[in-house]
Amino acid sequence: MIATSAQAVLRGNGKVSAMRKNAEEHAGPGGSHRVLKLVDGKTVGHDEVQLISGLISHPRQVQILDMRDNRIRSQALTSRLSWEFIEKLLGET
């Protein structure tokens, strides 16, 4: 998954930020989520928690997910440090 994500970023199809899970505060321990900005200007979310996965389209719920995403990104490593970390992981595989 790391290699696939790195390839997508190198093609210009996304952004990746690494975050230490052992950070003192961690805004996203509940599961993975994505906030997607669509071509038509709409924003939707996708959330995965335990055995539940779903698309979120209600504007208020998407806004909450987007705020959580922004908080997580503010806690993540810088782009340079993220890439150094990813390259280290890829070198270990």
Secondary structure as a PSIPRED ss2 file (coil, helix, strand):
# PSIPRED VFORMAT (PSIPRED V4.0)

   1 M C   1.000  0.000  0.000
   2 I H   0.000  1.000  0.000
   3 A H   0.000  1.000  0.000
   4 T H   0.000  1.000  0.000
   5 S H   0.000  1.000  0.000
   6 A H   0.000  1.000  0.000
   7 Q H   0.000  1.000  0.000
   8 A H   0.000  1.000  0.000
   9 V H   0.000  1.000  0.000
  10 L H   0.000  1.000  0.000
  11 R C   1.000  0.000  0.000
  12 G C   1.000  0.000  0.000
  13 N C   1.000  0.000  0.000
  14 G C   1.000  0.000  0.000
  15 K C   1.000  0.000  0.000
  16 V C   1.000  0.000  0.000
  17 S C   1.000  0.000  0.000
  18 A C   1.000  0.000  0.000
  19 M C   1.000  0.000  0.000
  20 R C   1.000  0.000  0.000
  21 K C   1.000  0.000  0.000
  22 N C   1.000  0.000  0.000
  23 A C   1.000  0.000  0.000
  24 E C   1.000  0.000  0.000
  25 E C   1.000  0.000  0.000
  26 H C   1.000  0.000  0.000
  27 A C   1.000  0.000  0.000
  28 G C   1.000  0.000  0.000
  29 P C   1.000  0.000  0.000
  30 G C   1.000  0.000  0.000
  31 G C   1.000  0.000  0.000
  32 S C   1.000  0.000  0.000
  33 H E   0.000  0.000  1.000
  34 R E   0.000  0.000  1.000
  35 V E   0.000  0.000  1.000
  36 L E   0.000  0.000  1.000
  37 K E   0.000  0.000  1.000
  38 L C   1.000  0.000  0.000
  39 V C   1.000  0.000  0.000
  40 D C   1.000  0.000  0.000
  41 G C   1.000  0.000  0.000
  42 K C   1.000  0.000  0.000
  43 T E   0.000  0.000  1.000
  44 V E   0.000  0.000  1.000
  45 G E   0.000  0.000  1.000
  46 H E   0.000  0.000  1.000
  47 D E   0.000  0.000  1.000
  48 E E   0.000  0.000  1.000
  49 V E   0.000  0.000  1.000
  50 Q C   1.000  0.000  0.000
  51 L C   1.000  0.000  0.000
  52 I E   0.000  0.000  1.000
  53 S E   0.000  0.000  1.000
  54 G E   0.000  0.000  1.000
  55 L E   0.000  0.000  1.000
  56 I E   0.000  0.000  1.000
  57 S C   1.000  0.000  0.000
  58 H C   1.000  0.000  0.000
  59 P H   0.000  1.000  0.000
  60 R H   0.000  1.000  0.000
  61 Q H   0.000  1.000  0.000
  62 V H   0.000  1.000  0.000
  63 Q H   0.000  1.000  0.000
  64 I H   0.000  1.000  0.000
  65 L H   0.000  1.000  0.000
  66 D H   0.000  1.000  0.000
  67 M H   0.000  1.000  0.000
  68 R H   0.000  1.000  0.000
  69 D H   0.000  1.000  0.000
  70 N H   0.000  1.000  0.000
  71 R H   0.000  1.000  0.000
  72 I H   0.000  1.000  0.000
  73 R H   0.000  1.000  0.000
  74 S H   0.000  1.000  0.000
  75 Q H   0.000  1.000  0.000
  76 A C   1.000  0.000  0.000
  77 L C   1.000  0.000  0.000
  78 T C   1.000  0.000  0.000
  79 S H   0.000  1.000  0.000
  80 R H   0.000  1.000  0.000
  81 L H   0.000  1.000  0.000
  82 S H   0.000  1.000  0.000
  83 W H   0.000  1.000  0.000
  84 E H   0.000  1.000  0.000
  85 F H   0.000  1.000  0.000
  86 I H   0.000  1.000  0.000
  87 E H   0.000  1.000  0.000
  88 K H   0.000  1.000  0.000
  89 L H   0.000  1.000  0.000
  90 L H   0.000  1.000  0.000
  91 G H   0.000  1.000  0.000
  92 E H   0.000  1.000  0.000
  93 T C   1.000  0.000  0.000
